[in-house]
């Protein structure tokens, strides 16, 4: 059942429209991420859900109640900001209790809830500290505890991990996801980090220039991008130009070499140019067996990336990158060496926008 229903949402600042007819239905307890580059409108949508920005058009409904024109205090929404936004003159306990005091809860209830939240974020002994005495990761845990202390219907997270270093970011995102599952809070998470979105979410909304380019599970968005933008933004991808030979049967040519896509090429005729996408991890060396395509080229560069070695191969006018596991006992081709690449037909995707 739909818990958050957003319809035809639009936001303009003067003559500039930054969100265009955005629509999304979020289920109760679902974790949805808005993923996109800076300036794509994802935080603006989050702020409209919270009530910090007024929608220019459209509607927002939470659990059957329309909240489009309600002030933030009238919406049961918790929000965690990128910059923590803790009160520096308040202790950790006072920060967590702030929303409860505004809601005029009793002292005993507040004390019990603060203690519960500190246990929940695994920081039971820091109630008397001030924000400046905490690490960045601890401050963000406290900000999260403050947001959920009031038992919100919806939890909104605006790039809460971007200011943290890599190891803490990975650890904290796992904690946030685990906590969200345990509490069952419907959550919307804004990020420009594709790894965060793919690893944490039930569904991902890929945003571009104020519009949702694609909405789907992490598996769908990564493996079956619908547009060139999604294909290039989510993960590392080979974007190639191909010529249609036989649209109905999916026959294409890449740099003069015929390949066969798994599906028909809709809306195209022989001789048309299309954009195709191919993940580096889907490409291997060797001649193609049945059900696979092959391309021939010359190794242009070999890059060591730790667990993975990325090899760039020049075809005629285009390049293809492939990822191989770093196995010391396995010889990899050197720059200048001719190679044959192969891949499954299902991995060759014809994408829109090219």
Secondary structure, 3 states (H helix, E strand, C coil): CEEEEEEEEEEEECCEEEEEEEEEEEECCCEEEEECCCCCCHHHHHHHHHCCCCCCEEEEEECCEECCCCCHHHCCEEEECCCCCCCCCCEHHHHHHHHHHHCCCCHHHHHHHHHHHHHHCCCCCCCCCEHHHCCHHHHHHHHHHHHHHCCCCEEEEECCCCCCCHHHHHHHHHHHHHHHHHHCCEEEEEECCHHHHHHHCCEEEEEECCEEEEEECHHHHHHCCCEHHHHHHCCCEEEEEEEEEECCCCEEEECCEEEECCCCCCCCCCCCEEEEEEEHHHCEECCCCCCEEEEEEEEEEEEECCCEEEEEEECCCCEEEEEEECCCCCCCCCCCCEEEEEEEHHHCEEEECC
